[in-house]
Amino acid sequence: MDQLRALNYFIAVAESGNFTEAARRFSVPASSISRRIADLEHQLGATLFQRSTRVVRLTEVGRNYLKQVQPLVAQLAQTNESVRTYQTEPMGTLRISSMVGFGELVLLPLLDEFSMRYPKVLLDISLTDELSTLNRDDIDIAIRGGYAPNERVVAIKLLDNRFFPVAAPTYLARAGVPEHPAELRRHAGLYFRTPAGPTPWLSHFDQQWQDVSGPAVAISNHGAWLMAKTLAGEGIVLLPKWVTQPYLDRGELVLLDLQPTVTITSHYDSAVFLLYQKHRYLVPKIKRAVDFLVARIAQTTAIG
């Protein structure tokens, strides 16, 4: 027996005092209502209604039963409606993990706009350069630099993440402008530290990859601190253009256009990726966030 349906029929008859009226509510024959309630009474081993040709009244046990089941059925209906709404309207907690530099410079400012659009979504943001696994770490969306992952996730390229050497005009005036990557070995270096260690300076010449890293002045995973030291003329740093472009545009930094190029890896396809599990895209909060971030980042970071 479908007990929930029987309970709804029971409540409808109790409220209307009439099998026919209850049947009209559910668009079913009155005989179906009567049969379901008879089954319910048989299951409970109690008579819930006193029946006559004119009226249907609750018995004492029926009144007590109504008081107990009516709020439970109402709560269940409300819960079901909440689930249906959750699947159609963006709401609930959205957990995003992003690498620190990108999170501070690009992601967080955009999320203020996202919150205004979708106020029922509670943002839970983690900024870390440590790798995270979506299903293991309970992350809805991850933003990572590197290469498209092998794990079973959707990876959308947000922007290029190649690193380029830059320095302040004051540093170059004092130390000179390198004309070949090999000359970097005598220049002061500011190094970004990833979970795998400080990023080296690499260049391909003489038919092989060469480490052209200069003496380290500072090493940190805090891009803002490295940028401050670079602007102060303390050395050369390699960072992505989505970090350095505003300073290049204002003339506060100079891009060292060395040939052959200098980078931090022998792979040329490094990018910033937005990652999510394919089946989770159907959840409104995730779908709206993915679509919003992809569109807005394409608008605001048309560089690199």
Secondary structure, 3 states (H helix, E strand, C coil): CCHHHHHHHHHHHHHHCCHHHHHHHHCCCHHHHHHHHHHHHHHHCCCCEEECCCCEEECHHHHHHHHHHHHHHHHHHHHHHHHHHHCCCCCEEEEEEECHHHHHHHHHHHHHHHHHHCCCEEEEEEECCCCCCCCCCCCCEEEEEECCCCCCCEEEEEEECCEEEEECHHHHHHHCCCCCHHHHHHCCEEEEEECCEECCCEEEECCEEEECCCCEEEEECCHHHHHHHHHCCCCEEEEEHHHHHHHHHCCCCEECCCCCCEECCCCCCCEEEEEECHHHHHCHHHHHHHHHHHHHHHHHCCCC
